[in-house]
Amino acid sequence: MPGRESVRTMIQLATTAFGLVAALAWNEAIKSLFTEIIGQRAGVISQFVYAIVVTIIVVLVTSRLGKLAERVGVKTDE
């Protein structure tokens, strides 16, 4: 049914958009925390440390979610 699929797609898009807004808010909060801990003097280095830490966390969480999806039998798009 085309109407149902459209609603499903719109819900997915809205959820993704809200997730992006939340991620941007957390991004600013965590950057401020890094600046507070490391200080302004670190500049570029602290940004790279932040990017590396966030990347590691994202990879670990994504990997865990994939394993959980396999365990419960959810088909994921790859």
C-alpha positions in Angstrom: 0.0 0.0 0.0 1.7 3.2 -1.2 0.2 5.4 1.6 1.5 3.3 4.4 5.0 3.2 2.8 5.0 7.0 2.5 4.1 7.4 6.2 6.7 4.9 7.2 9.3 6.8 5.1 8.3 10.1 6.6 8.5 8.7 10.2 12.0 7.4 9.4 13.1 10.7 8.0 11.7 12.7 11.0 13.4 10.3 13.4 16.7 10.7 11.6 16.3 14.5 11.6 15.6 14.5 15.3 18.6 12.2 15.9 20.8 14.6 14.0 19.6 17.6 16.0 20.3 15.7 19.2 23.8 14.6 17.9 24.6 18.2 17.1 23.6 19.3 20.6 25.7 16.6 22.2 28.6 17.5 19.8 28.7 21.1 21.2 28.4 19.9 24.8 31.2 17.4 24.4 33.4 19.9 22.6 32.9 22.3 25.5 33.8 19.6 27.9 37.0 18.8 26.0 37.9 22.5 25.9 37.3 22.7 29.7 39.4 19.7 30.4 42.2 20.2 27.9 42.1 23.9 27.6 42.1 26.3 24.7 45.9 25.8 24.1 45.4 22.3 22.7 43.3 23.7 19.8 43.6 21.4 16.8 45.0 18.5 18.8 41.9 18.4 21.1 39.7 18.4 18.0 41.5 15.4 16.6 41.3 13.6 20.0 37.6 14.3 20.2 37.0 13.1 16.6 39.0 9.9 17.3 37.1 9.2 20.6 33.7 9.8 19.0 34.6 7.6 16.0 35.7 4.7 18.3 32.5 5.0 20.3 30.3 5.1 17.2 32.1 2.0 15.7 31.7 0.1 19.0 28.0 1.0 19.4 27.2 0.2 15.7 28.9 -3.1 16.0 27.0 -4.0 19.2 23.7 -3.0 17.6 24.5 -5.1 14.5 25.2 -8.1 16.7 22.0 -7.5 18.7 20.0 -7.3 15.5 21.4 -10.6 14.4 20.6 -12.2 17.7 17.0 -11.2 17.7 16.6 -11.9 14.0 16.2 -8.4 12.6 17.2 -8.0 9.0 19.5 -4.9 8.6 20.2 -3.1 5.4 23.8 -3.1 4.4 
